[in-house]
């Protein structure tokens, strides 16, 4: 069984099929503006990975970090309006259109913050190797429950 994961931004979208333990099996990049929505990208991605999907199973669960605010709806689904794109995402419609039983969204910077927390819990050096991290102050040690800042340029930096 596989999981579908993605990072949807105003410029590019990265989609990955992952093993059940979260290890990426394949990652593809899409131009976000070239599609009318995330469902079209997911369908193109899965079609392009037909062999792997046949071998490992079609994903039933998906999670996406998205560039924009997310609203939790009363029925338990979610809706996100994507910054710098002309479309929104509704998890119920995305799941139905792409054959996914469960779809969850989180803000892309929240996803990065979770990754930072995960990396901080790894043995010294392991997180840097797996996540391509470069320490800005190699000798510094973070307080176990201290404040963390996540910064990023996003689409349109310098415009």
Protein Blocks (a to p, Z undefined) as FASTA:
>chain_A
ZZddddddfkbccdddddfkopafbdcdddfklpgbfklmmmmmmmmmmmmmmmnopafb
dcdddeddddddfkopacdddehiabdcdfklmmmmnopabdcdddfklmmmmmmmmmmm
pcehklmmmnopacfblmbccdfklccddddebgoihZZ
